[in-house]
């Protein structure tokens, strides 16, 4: 039996010390504590389970989709190949052709990023939550571009200049770091409960060991959420690849040498329904808490 594949980048992405502003977000816990909904360990446990089953699942799906979407671009032009005529004789694209292919994929991804971010927007009913998600996404993407420089992340920043939603940025960063979609989904699910748990320790003075025990009890649910999310992204990914990635690769690989990475060949936008079937589990209570939190006179956390 082979050993499971391990990726240290997943630990780095999920580390609370990653300077991406995660410590400033309570995931609705601050407002829930102020409202008396969360007041002790049992009520915190119920809050975490509810959040994971709703917004946590949606975030995991979006992160897995973003990671899967970034994979073709991340892998383009990276394999070694002989240069010049020898490459053509072996049936392999030349370095110049592979560079044009990578540019075509990156150009095509612009439409894919825009569409996927719009799906995240549609699944976030509260304006306060949307703004908080974009703030987190901007911070994470800015940090990830320094840690894992990648055309994928540059393309996301260009496609969504106002700041991609946090799970989109997380999934793209995971892809740039070499993680698989299920790992990106697991990181998103994990952060959806650790933020509120940490906030509850700070605001209620709960025993941190007892709170961590709650998180440990959620481990099987986190893994199931990641698996469910990964399975859900396949139809949207296949449609996006067929309408965006593959045509861009084909045209770029056969384009004249005048095409460069600075001027990728145009690619058609994916159809509007590519990601429409992703789960959209709503959490009205979290939306209401977020709006109330935005109007609070004293706020220790952004969300």
C-alpha positions, 0 to 999 in steps of 0.5 A: 500500500503506497503512502499518501501524497503529502504537500507542505504547501497545504500546511502553509496555506492553512497556517494562521501565521500566513500574513493574509489578514485571516486573523482579522476575520471571525467568520461571523463569530463576533456578531453571533457572540454579541447576539448571544447565539454563541456563548459557550462550547456547545453553542460554538460547536453548533455554530461551527457545524452549521457554518461548515455545512453551508458557507464552508461547503460553498467556499470549499467548492469555489476553492476546488474549482479555482485550483482546478481551473489554474492547473492547465495554465500552471502546467503549460510550458513547464515540461522540458523539451528539446529546442529548435528543429530537434523538438519538432522532429520528436513531435514536441512543441518548441520552447517558443510554441510552448510559451505561446501556448502558456500565454493562450491559456493565461489569456483564456483564463481571464474569462474563466476567473471572471465567471467563477468570481461572479458565481462566488458573488451570487452565492454571497447574499450579504453585501457585508460578507461580499466586501469582507470576502473580497478584502481577504481575497485581495490580501491573500492574492497579494501575499501569494504572488510574492510567495508563489510567483505565477502567471496564474495569480497575475491573471487572476489579479488582472481579471478581477481588479477589485479583488477576487473572493477569498475562496477563489484567491485561496484556490488559485494560490493552492494551484500555484503552490502545486496543491490538488483541488481536494487539498484546496477544498480542505484548506477552505473548509478548514479556514471556515471553522478555524477563524470563528473558533479562534475568535471565540477563544479571544472573545469568550475566554474559552479554554483553547484546548477544549476549542481545539477538541471541537475542531478535532471532532470536525475532522471527518466532516472536513474531509467529507466536505473536501471530497464533496466539493471536489466532485462537484467542480468536475462538470464546470471544469470540463465545460470551461476547459473545452470552451476556453483552455483547449481552444486557446492552447490550439490557437497559441501552439499554431500561431505565428512566432509574432505572438508573445506572452505579452499579446496572447491570442484571444479566447472565447469566454465560457458559457454562462452556465459553466459553474452554475451547478456548484452548491449554493447552500445558503446561511441566512443567519450568517448573512443577517449577523454580518449586516448587523456586525457592519453597523456595530459601534465596536468591532474587533474583527472585520467580519 
